[in-house]
Amino acid sequence: MVAIIYVAAGMPYRSAWLPFTATRWYLTLKCGLPRDLMGFLSDVHERRGVLRQVAGLYQFRHVDLQRRLAGEPAHDTRQNSPDMGNEDPQPGV
């Protein structure tokens, strides 16, 4: 969709700014992406401490939070702990 708008406007692919901006606005309108994306990332990194910055990338500090937001079940570390009463699959070995 964004590429169609970009090509329809007659703009050559010389800069990444226009595709980035068009994609950002599309995601803002359709998917709820914050309008000020860089300000949002800066706030979440500096003030909230949820993200960490490695080189030019942002990463979640907590893998369980990342998995939950992605819709994956969080890894439960208690499943194989001795406190949970899990038995050895091969008793007597």
All heavy atoms as an XYZ file, in Angstrom:
744
protein
N       0.823     -1.186      0.000
C       0.000      0.000      0.000
C       0.867      1.249      0.000
O       0.638      2.155     -0.775
C      -0.917     -0.051      1.229
C      -1.682      1.179      1.507
S      -3.065      1.262      0.390
C      -3.859      2.703      0.955
N       1.851      1.307      0.894
C       2.718      2.467      0.996
C       3.542      2.622     -0.273
O       3.697      3.727     -0.787
C       3.631      2.352      2.236
C       4.609      3.499      2.279
C       2.780      2.318      3.490
N       4.046      1.513     -0.795
C       4.844      1.571     -2.022
C       4.008      2.072     -3.192
O       4.506      2.812     -4.044
C       5.425      0.200     -2.332
N       2.744      1.705     -3.240
C       1.856      2.162     -4.315
C       1.688      3.677     -4.247
O       1.763      4.365     -5.258
C       0.491      1.453     -4.233
C       0.666     -0.030     -4.513
C      -0.506      2.076     -5.199
C      -0.557     -0.855     -4.222
N       1.493      4.201     -3.057
C       1.367      5.650     -2.891
C       2.651      6.332     -3.313
O       2.643      7.356     -3.995
C       1.021      6.002     -1.425
C      -0.361      5.466     -1.074
C       1.090      7.507     -1.191
C      -0.695      5.548      0.392
N       3.782      5.770     -2.926
C       5.081      6.345     -3.233
C       5.325      6.379     -4.733
O       5.737      7.387     -5.293
C       6.161      5.530     -2.515
C       7.519      6.170     -2.520
C       7.728      7.374     -1.863
C       8.597      5.567     -3.159
C       8.968      7.963     -1.841
C       9.837      6.143     -3.146
C      10.024      7.339     -2.480
O      11.247      7.921     -2.461
N       5.043      5.290     -5.430
C       5.240      5.218     -6.877
C       4.222      6.098     -7.590
O       4.536      6.782     -8.559
C       5.154      3.757     -7.366
C       5.153      3.683     -8.885
C       6.305      2.947     -6.795
N       2.986      6.105     -7.096
C       1.944      6.919     -7.726
C       2.277      8.403     -7.647
O       1.906      9.177     -8.520
C       0.600      6.642     -7.076
N       2.993      8.805     -6.632
C       3.386     10.204     -6.495
C       4.517     10.562     -7.448
O       4.883     11.725     -7.560
C       3.796     10.492     -5.058
N       5.092      9.564     -8.117
C       6.149      9.815     -9.078
C       7.506     10.058     -8.452
O       8.397     10.635     -9.077
N       7.681      9.628     -7.226
C       8.943      9.851     -6.525
C       9.914      8.700     -6.783
O       9.554      7.550     -6.608
C       8.717      9.955     -5.017
C       7.776     11.039     -4.627
S       8.537     12.609     -4.952
C       7.236     13.695     -4.462
N      11.123      9.005     -7.188
C      12.121      7.941     -7.351
C      12.606      7.468     -5.976
O      12.537      8.205     -4.996
C      13.241      8.618     -8.124
C      13.094     10.068     -7.795
C      11.620     10.316     -7.556
N      13.085      6.257     -5.925
C      13.592      5.688     -4.667
C      15.016      6.153     -4.426
O      15.967      5.390     -4.503
C      13.544      4.154     -4.718
C      12.156      3.603     -4.603
C      11.452      3.198     -5.719
C      11.552      3.493     -3.368
C      10.172      2.697     -5.605
C      10.276      2.990     -3.236
C       9.592      2.588     -4.365
O       8.334      2.086     -4.239
N      15.193      7.415     -4.113
C      16.522      7.957     -3.837
C      16.757      8.155     -2.354
O      17.877      8.268     -1.918
C      16.704      9.290     -4.559
C      16.720      9.125     -6.043
C      17.018     10.419     -6.712
N      16.942     10.223     -8.152
C      16.867     11.192     -9.011
N      16.860     12.441     -8.609
N      16.802     10.929    -10.288
N      15.711      8.240     -1.607
C      15.829      8.501     -0.188
C      14.898      7.563      0.570
O      13.835      7.201      0.079
C      15.442      9.958      0.095
O      15.341     10.178      1.482
N      15.290      7.218      1.768
C      14.450      6.348      2.600
C      13.448      7.163      3.413
O      12.561      6.597      4.028
C      15.332      5.534      3.534
N      13.578      8.496      3.392
C      12.729      9.328      4.229
C      11.259      9.203      3.871
O      10.416      9.008      4.746
C      13.167     10.791      4.128
C      12.318     11.681      4.968
C      12.463     11.925      6.300
C      11.164     12.404      4.550
N      11.475     12.764      6.739
C      10.659     13.081      5.680
C      10.503     12.543      3.341
C       9.541     13.880      5.624
C       9.381     13.351      3.295
C       8.914     14.016      4.430
N      10.912      9.332      2.597
C       9.511      9.293      2.208
C       8.861      7.926      2.465
O       7.779      7.868      3.054
C       9.319      9.718      0.755
C       7.865      9.913      0.331
C       7.164     10.945      1.192
C       7.798     10.315     -1.121
N       9.502      6.811      2.088
C       8.885      5.514      2.443
C       8.745      5.319      3.948
O       7.739      4.786      4.422
C       9.826      4.474      1.843
C      10.589      5.186      0.804
C      10.670      6.616      1.234
N       9.744      5.773      4.716
C       9.674      5.661      6.173
C       8.502      6.473      6.706
O       7.713      5.995      7.525
C      10.981      6.137      6.815
C      10.911      6.284      8.307
C      10.897      5.176      9.125
C      10.838      7.547      8.889
C      10.819      5.304     10.509
C      10.758      7.686     10.262
C      10.750      6.569     11.071
N       8.371      7.698      6.237
C       7.299      8.573      6.709
C       5.930      8.034      6.308
O       4.998      8.016      7.125
C       7.491      9.996      6.164
O       8.774     10.459      6.585
C       6.426     10.937      6.678
N       5.803      7.582      5.070
C       4.521      7.036      4.612
C       4.147      5.786      5.403
O       3.000      5.619      5.819
C       4.596      6.726      3.119
N       5.116      4.930      5.656
C       4.868      3.707      6.434
C       4.490      4.053      7.868
O       3.569      3.463      8.436
C       6.108      2.799      6.424
O       6.433      2.495      5.073
C       5.866      1.520      7.195
N       5.190      5.006      8.441
C       4.914      5.418      9.818
C       3.497      5.972      9.951
O       2.767      5.632     10.880
C       5.933      6.461     10.254
C       5.841      6.837     11.694
C       7.002      7.726     12.073
N       7.135      8.816     11.135
C       6.969     10.101     11.457
N       6.693     10.427     12.685
N       7.105     11.038     10.551
N       3.065      6.803      9.023
C       1.708      7.347      9.068
C       0.665      6.267      8.830
O      -0.390      6.258      9.456
C       1.545      8.497      8.076
C       2.061      9.769      8.659
C       3.253     10.375      8.398
C       1.418     10.567      9.652
N       3.386     11.494      9.151
C       2.272     11.654      9.938
C       0.220     10.475     10.320
C       1.951     12.626     10.865
C      -0.102     11.455     11.258
C       0.756     12.517     11.513
N       0.950      5.364      7.924
C       0.017      4.260      7.670
C      -0.170      3.428      8.937
O      -1.294      3.114      9.332
C       0.535      3.382      6.528
C      -0.313      2.156      6.293
C      -1.516      2.241      5.604
C       0.076      0.914      6.779
C      -2.310      1.124      5.391
C      -0.704     -0.204      6.580
C      -1.894     -0.092      5.885
O      -2.675     -1.216      5.696
N       0.939      3.078      9.593
C       0.856      2.282     10.814
C       0.205      3.059     11.955
O      -0.463      2.478     12.811
C       2.246      1.788     11.216
C       2.865      0.762     10.266
C       4.302      0.455     10.679
C       2.036     -0.505     10.226
N       0.378      4.375     11.971
C      -0.272      5.204     12.981
C      -1.785      5.170     12.807
O      -2.530      4.992     13.767
C       0.230      6.655     12.896
O       1.629      6.663     13.171
C      -0.480      7.550     13.888
N      -2.230      5.316     11.565
C      -3.664      5.361     11.303
C      -4.337      3.996     11.402
O      -5.455      3.879     11.891
C      -3.920      5.960      9.920
C      -3.498      7.425      9.763
C      -3.628      7.854      8.316
C      -4.305      8.319     10.681
N      -3.668      2.941     10.958
C      -4.290      1.621     10.886
C      -4.011      0.729     12.091
O      -4.821     -0.111     12.442
C      -3.833      0.886      9.620
C      -4.287      1.543      8.346
C      -5.780      1.437      8.184
C      -6.232      2.040      6.875
N      -7.651      1.975      6.692
N      -2.844      0.872     12.704
C      -2.433     -0.098     13.729
C      -2.197      0.503     15.109
O      -1.814     -0.214     16.031
C      -1.160     -0.811     13.274
S      -1.353     -1.649     11.704
N      -2.342      1.813     15.256
C      -2.174      2.415     16.576
C      -0.744      2.718     16.968
O      -0.458      2.896     18.149
N       0.167      2.800     16.015
C       1.550      3.173     16.305
C       1.564      4.609     16.817
O       0.843      5.455     16.287
C       2.390      3.064     15.030
C       3.887      3.282     15.159
C       4.528      2.070     15.838
C       4.506      3.495     13.791
N       2.352      4.931     17.840
C       2.397      6.317     18.319
C       2.829      7.271     17.208
O       3.713      6.953     16.413
C       3.446      6.277     19.430
C       3.513      4.866     19.855
C       3.195      4.049     18.637
N       2.195      8.446     17.150
C       2.499      9.399     16.086
C       3.940      9.882     16.164
O       4.617     10.005     15.158
C       1.539     10.576     16.173
C       1.442     11.318     14.869
C       0.343     12.316     14.905
N       0.918     13.565     15.354
C       0.215     14.597     15.761
N      -1.087     14.522     15.803
N       0.799     15.694     16.137
N       4.417     10.170     17.377
C       5.812     10.571     17.565
C       6.603      9.332     17.973
O       6.906      9.115     19.139
C       5.909     11.661     18.624
C       7.328     12.140     18.856
O       8.209     11.857     18.015
O       7.554     12.802     19.883
N       6.950      8.509     17.003
C       7.589      7.222     17.273
C       8.930      7.389     17.980
O       9.201      6.715     18.971
C       7.777      6.439     15.973
C       8.462      5.087     16.096
C       7.673      4.164     17.007
C       8.654      4.465     14.728
N       9.774      8.290     17.490
C      11.094      8.451     18.096
C      10.989      9.013     19.517
O      11.734      8.611     20.410
C      11.982      9.336     17.219
C      12.200      8.755     15.826
S      12.666      7.008     15.799
C      14.318      7.081     16.416
N      10.058      9.916     19.749
C       9.835     10.426     21.105
C       9.335      9.338     22.035
O       9.735      9.254     23.192
N       8.447      8.481     21.516
C       7.940      7.352     22.292
C       9.075      6.407     22.675
O       9.205      6.005     23.834
C       6.869      6.613     21.493
C       6.429      5.328     22.112
C       5.568      5.312     23.190
C       6.880      4.115     21.609
C       5.159      4.122     23.765
C       6.478      2.920     22.168
C       5.612      2.928     23.253
N       9.912      6.050     21.696
C      11.022      5.138     21.979
C      12.006      5.749     22.966
O      12.516      5.073     23.854
C      11.736      4.758     20.679
C      10.938      3.870     19.731
C      11.699      3.687     18.420
C      10.618      2.538     20.359
N      12.274      7.048     22.816
C      13.175      7.729     23.738
C      12.618      7.719     25.157
O      13.343      7.451     26.120
C      13.405      9.162     23.257
O      14.215      9.857     24.155
N      11.333      8.005     25.304
C      10.697      8.005     26.621
C      10.735      6.625     27.262
O      11.075      6.474     28.433
C       9.251      8.484     26.498
C       8.526      8.481     27.833
O       8.991      9.184     28.753
O       7.513      7.763     27.956
N      10.403      5.607     26.485
C      10.381      4.245     27.013
C      11.787      3.784     27.386
O      11.974      3.041     28.345
C       9.725      3.283     25.993
C       9.834      1.853     26.446
C       8.281      3.644     25.791
N      12.780      4.272     26.661
C      14.171      3.900     26.950
C      14.717      4.670     28.153
O      15.201      4.069     29.114
C      15.040      4.168     25.722
C      16.505      4.149     25.981
N      17.163      3.029     26.414
C      17.449      5.109     25.879
C      18.456      3.298     26.558
N      18.640      4.556     26.245
N      14.626      5.996     28.131
C      15.282      6.821     29.145
C      14.511      6.927     30.453
O      15.098      6.810     31.528
C      15.517      8.226     28.581
C      16.518      8.233     27.442
C      16.600      9.580     26.753
O      15.951     10.537     27.219
O      17.312      9.664     25.736
N      13.212      7.155     30.376
C      12.442      7.400     31.598
C      11.837      6.147     32.190
O      11.754      6.000     33.404
C      11.339      8.416     31.325
C      11.901      9.797     31.054
C      10.839     10.838     30.847
N       9.780     10.746     31.836
C       8.561     11.225     31.629
N       8.253     11.781     30.498
N       7.644     11.118     32.559
N      11.381      5.242     31.350
C      10.670      4.064     31.845
C      11.592      2.862     32.053
O      11.301      1.993     32.854
C       9.548      3.658     30.889
C       8.694      4.780     30.422
C       7.558      5.053     31.344
N       6.739      6.121     30.768
C       6.090      6.977     31.485
N       6.131      6.917     32.781
N       5.383      7.923     30.919
N      12.672      2.783     31.273
C      13.624      1.692     31.437
C      13.150      0.356     30.878
O      13.703     -0.680     31.224
N      12.131      0.363     30.012
C      11.612     -0.884     29.461
C      12.478     -1.363     28.303
O      12.666     -2.564     28.113
C      10.143     -0.702     29.002
C       9.621     -1.944     28.310
C       9.276     -0.340     30.190
N      13.021     -0.412     27.548
C      13.877     -0.748     26.407
C      15.321     -0.404     26.717
O      15.601      0.490     27.499
C      13.444      0.032     25.157
C      12.052     -0.206     24.624
C      11.796      0.711     23.436
C      11.857     -1.648     24.223
N      16.235     -1.105     26.083
C      17.645     -0.736     26.135
C      18.090     -0.467     24.701
O      17.520     -1.013     23.753
C      18.493     -1.822     26.774
C      18.528     -3.098     25.988
C      19.410     -4.114     26.653
N      19.270     -5.371     25.926
C      19.475     -6.544     26.436
N      19.839     -6.648     27.685
N      19.322     -7.626     25.719
N      19.073      0.397     24.567
C      19.541      0.738     23.231
C      20.912      0.119     23.018
O      21.828      0.314     23.796
C      19.613      2.253     23.058
C      19.864      2.672     21.640
C      19.732      4.173     21.459
O      19.674      4.914     22.419
N      19.679      4.596     20.218
N      21.013     -0.667     21.943
C      22.265     -1.299     21.558
C      22.554     -0.824     20.144
O      21.817     -1.144     19.218
C      22.165     -2.842     21.606
C      23.462     -3.474     21.171
C      21.764     -3.305     22.990
N      23.620     -0.023     20.011
C      23.940      0.620     18.731
C      22.723      1.434     18.300
O      22.264      2.273     19.045
C      24.375     -0.396     17.694
N      22.162      1.191     17.133
C      21.006      1.936     16.674
C      19.700      1.208     16.883
O      18.680      1.605     16.336
N      19.703      0.144     17.675
C      18.511     -0.681     17.871
C      17.986     -0.542     19.287
O      18.733     -0.309     20.222
C      18.848     -2.155     17.628
C      19.462     -2.511     16.292
C      19.875     -3.966     16.287
C      18.485     -2.236     15.170
N      16.685     -0.719     19.423
C      16.067     -0.801     20.738
C      15.682     -2.249     20.985
O      15.175     -2.928     20.097
C      14.809      0.073     20.813
C      15.102      1.553     20.869
C      15.008      2.336     19.723
C      15.461      2.156     22.059
C      15.266      3.694     19.772
C      15.724      3.511     22.122
C      15.626      4.272     20.971
O      15.883      5.608     21.030
N      15.935     -2.723     22.203
C      15.584     -4.091     22.583
C      14.821     -4.052     23.900
O      15.071     -3.203     24.751
C      16.840     -4.945     22.791
C      17.687     -5.121     21.575
C      18.965     -5.907     21.896
O      19.412     -5.959     23.037
N      19.527     -6.518     20.879
N      13.899     -4.998     24.075
C      13.223     -5.123     25.363
C      14.228     -5.618     26.398
O      15.041     -6.483     26.126
C      12.060     -6.122     25.279
C      10.851     -5.563     24.606
C      10.585     -5.849     23.279
C       9.981     -4.747     25.297
C       9.462     -5.336     22.659
C       8.860     -4.231     24.686
C       8.601     -4.520     23.368
N      14.130     -5.087     27.587
C      14.995     -5.557     28.672
C      14.551     -6.920     29.180
O      15.351     -7.696     29.663
C      14.989     -4.566     29.833
C      15.705     -3.288     29.537
C      15.877     -2.482     30.813
N      16.491     -1.219     30.534
C      17.804     -1.018     30.495
N      18.609     -2.026     30.718
N      18.293      0.161     30.232
N      13.267     -7.209     29.081
C      12.726     -8.449     29.619
C      12.154     -9.296     28.485
O      11.227     -8.884     27.795
C      11.645     -8.149     30.652
C      12.111     -7.218     31.727
N      12.951     -7.619     32.731
C      11.886     -5.898     31.926
C      13.225     -6.594     33.514
N      12.588     -5.530     33.042
N      12.685    -10.479     28.313
C      12.262    -11.367     27.235
C      10.806    -11.793     27.426
O      10.055    -11.901     26.454
C      13.190    -12.604     27.160
C      12.705    -13.582     26.128
C      14.604    -12.166     26.862
N      10.386    -12.008     28.673
C       8.999    -12.415     28.926
C       8.011    -11.342     28.470
O       6.964    -11.657     27.909
C       8.782    -12.729     30.407
C       9.457    -14.021     30.826
O       9.742    -14.849     29.933
O       9.689    -14.204     32.032
N       8.343    -10.064     28.688
C       7.485     -8.979     28.222
C       7.423     -8.964     26.697
O       6.351     -8.817     26.111
C       7.994     -7.632     28.734
C       7.261     -6.403     28.201
C       5.793     -6.432     28.615
C       7.937     -5.141     28.688
N       8.559     -9.151     26.062
C       8.600     -9.187     24.599
C       7.729    -10.319     24.061
O       6.953    -10.128     23.129
C      10.036     -9.368     24.119
C      10.163     -9.436     22.614
C      11.603     -9.615     22.166
O      12.522     -9.601     22.970
N      11.801     -9.786     20.888
N       7.831    -11.487     24.663
C       7.021    -12.626     24.219
C       5.535    -12.378     24.437
O       4.708    -12.726     23.603
C       7.456    -13.892     24.950
C       8.790    -14.401     24.481
C       9.155    -15.678     25.189
N      10.433    -16.157     24.718
C      11.302    -16.783     25.472
N      11.018    -17.045     26.738
N      12.454    -17.183     24.977
N       5.203    -11.779     25.560
C       3.786    -11.500     25.854
C       3.203    -10.510     24.849
O       2.097    -10.700     24.350
C       3.629    -10.973     27.273
C       2.194    -10.695     27.627
C       2.085    -10.359     29.101
N       0.752     -9.963     29.448
C      -0.183    -10.787     29.890
N       0.086    -12.065     30.030
N      -1.372    -10.334     30.192
N       3.942     -9.450     24.541
C       3.462     -8.466     23.575
C       3.383     -9.052     22.169
O       2.558     -8.621     21.361
C       4.370     -7.234     23.578
C       4.322     -6.406     24.859
C       5.370     -5.308     24.820
C       2.938     -5.832     25.092
N       4.217    -10.038     21.877
C       4.195    -10.684     20.569
C       3.104    -11.749     20.482
O       2.875    -12.321     19.426
C       5.556    -11.313     20.271
N       2.441    -12.036     21.609
C       1.366    -13.017     21.600
C       1.835    -14.429     21.863
O       1.066    -15.375     21.754
N       3.096    -14.598     22.229
C       3.619    -15.925     22.558
C       3.454    -16.157     24.056
O       3.508    -15.222     24.837
C       5.109    -16.005     22.211
C       5.414    -15.775     20.752
C       6.916    -15.730     20.498
O       7.698    -16.084     21.399
O       7.289    -15.322     19.396
N       3.279    -17.398     24.468
C       3.207    -17.662     25.904
C       4.576    -17.424     26.549
O       5.607    -17.737     25.967
C       2.815    -19.138     25.989
C       3.186    -19.725     24.676
C       3.105    -18.607     23.666
N       4.562    -16.821     27.713
C       5.813    -16.567     28.434
C       6.402    -17.887     28.897
O       5.688    -18.814     29.261
C       5.567    -15.648     29.621
N       7.722    -17.972     28.901
C       8.410    -19.181     29.349
C       8.304    -19.262     30.863
O       8.687    -18.350     31.574
C       9.874    -19.124     28.923
C      10.668    -20.300     29.386
N      10.454    -21.561     28.891
C      11.655    -20.407     30.292
C      11.305    -22.401     29.481
N      12.030    -21.708     30.341
N       7.757    -20.338     31.360
C       7.594    -20.527     32.795
C       8.784    -21.308     33.327
O       8.943    -22.486     33.034
C       6.285    -21.261     33.083
C       5.948    -21.272     34.565
O       6.715    -20.676     35.352
O       4.929    -21.872     34.927
N       9.626    -20.649     34.110
C      10.828    -21.297     34.632
C      10.496    -22.264     35.767
O      11.331    -23.059     36.162
C      11.827    -20.250     35.148
O      11.173    -19.432     36.132
C      12.313    -19.379     33.994
N       9.258    -22.217     36.278
C       8.897    -23.088     37.388
C       8.497    -24.478     36.934
O       8.314    -25.370     37.743
C       7.748    -22.474     38.173
C       8.117    -21.143     38.790
C       6.938    -20.523     39.457
N       5.900    -20.285     38.444
C       4.635    -20.080     38.717
N       4.208    -20.083     39.950
N       3.754    -19.861     37.756
N       8.336    -24.704     35.642
C       7.848    -25.996     35.160
C       8.747    -27.151     35.569
O       8.266    -28.202     35.947
C       7.726    -25.992     33.640
C       6.537    -25.203     33.149
C       6.479    -25.192     31.644
O       7.496    -25.388     30.982
N       5.305    -24.956     31.094
N      10.032    -26.984     35.497
C      10.945    -28.092     35.772
C      11.670    -27.942     37.097
O      12.660    -28.604     37.327
C      11.974    -28.217     34.642
C      11.300    -28.596     33.345
O      10.325    -29.341     33.343
N      11.807    -28.085     32.248
N      11.170    -27.071     37.962
C      11.844    -26.902     39.240
C      11.467    -28.056     40.168
O      10.372    -28.606     40.082
C      11.480    -25.558     39.872
O      10.140    -25.574     40.286
N      12.355    -28.420     41.083
C      12.074    -29.526     42.008
C      10.898    -29.211     42.938
O      10.245    -30.112     43.438
C      13.352    -29.688     42.805
C      14.352    -28.760     42.236
C      13.694    -27.913     41.222
N      10.591    -27.924     43.156
C       9.506    -27.558     44.062
C       8.141    -27.936     43.507
O       7.188    -28.084     44.250
C       9.501    -26.045     44.307
C      10.823    -25.563     44.855
O      11.699    -26.391     45.128
O      10.973    -24.336     45.014
N       8.015    -28.081     42.209
C       6.728    -28.308     41.576
C       6.307    -29.774     41.611
O       5.238    -30.117     41.151
C       6.740    -27.823     40.116
C       6.974    -26.336     39.992
S       5.691    -25.360     40.770
C       4.350    -25.658     39.632
N       7.148    -30.638     42.099
C       6.779    -32.041     42.217
C       6.917    -32.812     40.917
O       6.319    -33.872     40.781
N       7.684    -32.289     39.976
C       7.891    -33.027     38.726
C       8.761    -34.236     39.013
O       9.769    -34.164     39.687
C       8.600    -32.151     37.680
C       7.705    -31.031     37.208
O       6.506    -31.100     37.363
N       8.307    -30.001     36.645
N       8.353    -35.367     38.482
C       9.111    -36.586     38.716
C      10.100    -36.798     37.609
O       9.922    -36.335     36.493
C       8.155    -37.780     38.782
C       7.202    -37.700     39.954
C       6.285    -38.905     39.997
O       6.584    -39.911     39.309
O       5.280    -38.854     40.713
N      11.148    -37.515     37.899
C      12.146    -37.863     36.906
C      11.495    -38.776     35.867
O      10.849    -39.757     36.222
C      13.323    -38.568     37.585
C      14.512    -38.758     36.681
O      14.480    -38.289     35.525
O      15.474    -39.369     37.130
N      11.627    -38.484     34.558
C      10.972    -39.316     33.548
C      11.471    -40.752     33.519
O      10.775    -41.649     33.068
C      11.269    -38.603     32.226
C      12.364    -37.674     32.516
C      12.360    -37.394     33.963
N      12.687    -41.001     34.013
C      13.250    -42.362     34.033
C      13.669    -42.686     35.476
O      14.819    -42.534     35.838
C      14.444    -42.459     33.106
C      14.095    -42.216     31.660
C      15.331    -42.243     30.784
O      16.455    -42.241     31.275
N      15.127    -42.278     29.484
N      12.713    -43.097     36.297
C      13.072    -43.377     37.691
C      14.057    -44.539     37.801
O      14.004    -45.480     37.019
C      11.743    -43.728     38.353
C      10.769    -43.968     37.247
C      11.325    -43.344     36.015
N      14.966    -44.388     38.735
C      15.934    -45.456     38.997
C      17.152    -45.397     38.116
O      17.995    -46.284     38.162
N      17.300    -44.384     37.284
C      18.474    -44.305     36.409
C      19.429    -43.312     36.963
O      19.152    -42.325     37.485
C      18.083    -43.905     34.959
C      19.315    -43.697     34.112
C      17.176    -44.952     34.388
